[in-house]
């Protein structure tokens, strides 16, 4: 999802700083990749400090990093549960907080967080992921109130399942199809949506 959003923004003429643990996957003169684990507060602070020194401002943050596993709650490994909480909740906080510090300089900013319909439909096998996305929604509601005085809006888009490597890794084709069949419009979300 992050790659899709970055490519769209680049097509619109934006300068994009991509932040992820993995390697850069986009070749574009206005795309700059910065390897960062958003679950590491010190790394996030350092990355946004570098952005502030180079650009001096930040207008938009699209926060779409997430970790997901699909298994019954009794079988979720402790390390997997902790990784989901660290990235999906705390990582969102760390990134939004540092972005807001840069946006505050211009009294303007847009923070868009990519949520999940899992927080509403609570599918079997997604206990920690769904809980982390529900917590994200509450965190975003609070941040939107705290940052509003600085001209910064904070919102969440709760997407239906979209064809990504995370979706493919989150369950068997049968489990994924069961989730799709339960949707109001029973199909995968397209990037254009």
Secondary structure, DSSP 4 states (H G I P E B T S, - for coil): -HHHHHHHHHHTT--EEEEESS------TTEEEEE--TT-HHHHHHHHHHHHHHHS---EEEE-------S-GGG--HHHHHHHHIIIIIIHHHHHHHHHHHHHTTT-EEEEEEEETHHHH--TT-HHHHHHHHHHHHHHHHHHHHHGGGTEEEEEEEEPPBSSHHHHHTS-HHHHHHHHHTSSS-SPBPTT-
